[in-house]
Amino acid sequence: MKKGIVPKNHKLAKRVVSLLVLIVLVTLISAAFVILLHNAQDEYDRKVEEKERLIRLKAQEEERSEEIEQYRAYVKTRGYMEEVAREVLGLVYKDEILFRAEEGDGVTPTPADKR
C-alpha cells in the first residue's frame, strides 16, 4: 500500500461513524428542544389558568365593591335610620301603637317584644 492513500473501506467506515455521530447529536438536540418546548407549554398553561383565576377574582371583587357602594348609599337613607332605630334602639313614632303577641301562641317574638 502506498503512503498517504487510505483504503476505501477505511473511508467508508469513517463516513459511517461521522454520520452516526451526526445523527446522535441531532437526536439529542431535538430531544432537548422537545423537552424545553414541553416545559414552556406547561408554564404557559399555568399562567393562563392563573390569569383566568385572577379575572374571576377581579369580577367578584368588582361585584362586592358595587354591593358595598349600594349599601353605603342605603345607610345614608331615612329608611335605614328608621330600621336601626326600631330594631336596635326599640324606638317608635309618637302616634304608633305596638301590638305584642302573648307568650305561647306560636308566634316568635321580635326583638322589640322581648323588652
Secondary structure, 3 states (H helix, E strand, C coil): CCCCCCCHHHHHHHHHHHHHHHHHHHHHHHHHHHHHHHHHHHHHHHHHHHHHHHHHHHHHHHHHHHHHHHHHHHHCCHHHHHHHHHHCCCCCCCCCCCCCCCCCCCCCCCCCCCC
